[in-house]
Amino acid sequence: MQVTIDKHSGFCAGVTGAIRRAENELQQTGQLYCLGDIVHNGQEVKRLEDLGLETIDYDDLRTIHHARVLLRAHGEPPSTYWIAEQNGNTIIDGTCPVVKRLQERIAATYNAHKHDDPRAQIVIFGKRGHAEVIGLQGQTNNTAIVVEKPEEADALDFTRPIYLFSQTTKSLEDFHRLIDAIEAQRSGFFEWHDTICRAVANRVEQLKQFAREQDVVLFVGGTKSSNAAVLFNHCKDANAHSYFLTSPEDLTQDLLDDCRQADKVGICGATSTPLWLMEQVRDKLTKLT
Ligand code: SF4
């Protein structure tokens, strides 16, 4: 049996950067707070917590003083920075540079229009309540309209100017469906910005190709990760013998039997899946088969 780990799977540059910052800080001080899970993968969070990382929420942030607080790759709204500074906390900013640039573009559009054209609608194509989207809305004093799917375009006022941006991890295809829906109905000004991160957009096709080349696919991901859920569905579409695992412990007898009958077993994961976890799955699979 040939076991291959997909070379495109694993952390994107943004997540890798935030984790490096955490590791550097922890090496120096042995203690660091992180606002929210640094990555949607329980095992990686646990590894960093063992090094001294402590995950906190927004209520905790209001009560801690003179501490070092890491912001993860998703980014944060301006209010998070103010709250941290008021309590004398030092921000270690792990915001992905791609997300940072998007925040700046949205803030610039908001500031350019808030006085001279208050009818302008800033629209964010994204998932309501997602950390990145909360950070983006914060750039507009929470006035931006969030649209989750192209079918929700009807909620917009097509007589007023529309400035459209996207959360970095949304589907390119759906984004263009939303653009088409707005174009078809608008009578006012419309400007759109393709702000989808290609690290994720390209991964779908690469993953489908990888899944098609295997007899059995073991997809490793966290149950809290929306990116893992989306990518796993693509895997299943490309190869019906695809299975979702959170760790090597999920290699059940049935699954091992399935793998034993395969010539090629592929291991892949989401942008939140650490390489070491995929390697553990490979090692256990190789040992047991
Ligand atoms: S998916 Fe892209 S934008 Fe999002 S954190 Fe990763 S590299 Fe940054």
Boltz pocket constraint, residues with backbone or C-beta under 6 A from the ligand:
constraints:
  - pocket:
      binder: B
      contacts: [[A, 12], [A, 13], [A, 14], [A, 15], [A, 73], [A, 74], [A, 96], [A, 97], [A, 98], [A, 99], [A, 168], [A, 169], [A, 197], [A, 198], [A, 199], [A, 200], [A, 271]]
      max_distance: 6.0
